[in-house]
Amino acid sequence: MKVVIFAGGLGSRIAEETEDKPKPMIQLNGDPIIWHLMNSFSLQGLNDFVILTGYKSEVIDSWLQNNKILNSDLKEMSVQTINTGLYAQTGERLLAAMKHLPNQSIIVTYGDGLANISIAKLLNFHTSHRKLATVTAVRPPARFGY
């Protein structure tokens, strides 16, 4: 199963951080968010990644070529990027990925989608409900208290 990561958006809501890099490349504890995300999937046995790039795609490409993702203590990873264009919307990016991955089961996440989710439980839930897609979400905190 491939993990498809959306990493091509402009990140305009945090423009002070994304002027020179895409949002998944913002650093957390010395590593980009996307590394933490890939690490989380890898620790759960998923090591085949497709990163959908667009805005500042060269930053992700350079990081993949030059940094710890290739020399880490993580399990062997397969990582490819697909540049889906600067202004492609989420659906367009997913369609581009599906053209490269016909008839494959995939997990899709945003490049800043860090969460504490058991992928095994998620896949079991998905399979047992026999649906086309399963979505995970977080209920945002109440704006004015509980």
N, C-alpha and C positions, 0 to 999 in steps of 0.2 A: 504494500500500500504506500502511495506517495503522499507526502505532506506538501500542500501547496500554500505558499506564504505570499500574501499581498504586501508588496513593499514598494509600490510605485507612486503613491499619492504625494501630494504637495506638502502635507503637514502644516497647513497654513495656520492652524489654531495655536501652534507653538513656533511661530516663525523665527523667534530669536534663537531657537535651537536648530532649525532646519534650513537656515540660509545656505549652509555649505554641505549639507548631508541630508539624506532621507530619514524620516522619523525612526525606522528600525535600527539606524546606526547611532542613535543617541546612547551615550555611555551610562551604564549602571554598574557600579563597582569595578570600573576599569574595562568592561567589555560591552559591546553594543547589545541593545535589547534583542536583536535577532539571534545573537549567539546564545543568550539565555533561553530563548524560545526553542531553538534547535537542540540545545542541551536537554531541555525538558522532554522533548519527543524522543531523543536518542536514549535517554535513561529508561524510557518505556518501550524500547525496542523498535522504534521507527527511525530509520536512518536514510531514507530516500526523499530528498527535498527538491522542489521546484520553486524557485523564487521569482515572482512576477514583478519585474522592475519597471521603472518609468523615470520619474524625477530623480536626477542625480544617480542614474544607474551605474555610472562608472565608479562611484564610491563603493558600492556593494561588490562590483566585479573586482576592484583592486583589493578590497579586504579579503575576499575569498581566495585570491591568488597569493597574497602576501602575509596573511596572518594566521592566527592559531587554529582556525577551523581546519586547516590542512595538517597541522602539526600537534593537534591536541591529544589528550588522553581519552577522548571520546571514542566510541566504537567507529569502525569504518563508516564513512558517510559518502553518499552519492549526492552531489549538489549540482543542479543546472539552473541557469537563469534564462528567463524569457523576457525580453524588453517589449512590453505591451504598449509603449508610447506614453508620452508626457501627459496627455489630457484624457486618457481612457478612463471611463467610469468602472466601478467594481464589476458590474455584469460583463462589460467588454473584456476586462482582464481575465475573468473566469472563462469566458468563451474561448479566448486565445489559448488558455491552458488546456481546455478540453479538446481543442483541435490537435494538440500535441500528445494528449493522453486519452485517445479514444477507448471507450469501453473499460476504463480502469476505475477501481474504487479509490477515492481520494479523501483526505481530510484537508479542510481549508481553514486557514486562520489569518488574521491580520498580523502584520509584522510587529505590532506592539501589543499583541494579544496574550500577555503573560497571565496564566491562571493555574490554579492548583486543581487539575482535573485528571482523574484516572482514565487514561485512554482505553484501557481494557474494559472498564465499566461502561464507558460511553459507547464503545463498539458493540458490547453485549446488548445494551439498551436498544441501539439502532437496529441490530439484527433481529432481536426478539419482536420488534414492532413492525417489521417488514415494510418500512416506508422508504421513499426515495431519498429523503434527506433528514438529518437530525441537526438541530441548532442548539448550542449552549448559550446561555445569557446570564447576566448578573443583574439583579434588581438594584437599581441605584438607591442610595440612602435617601430617606425622605428629606425634602428641602427644609421643612419647618419642624423637624423632630419626629418622634414616633407616634 
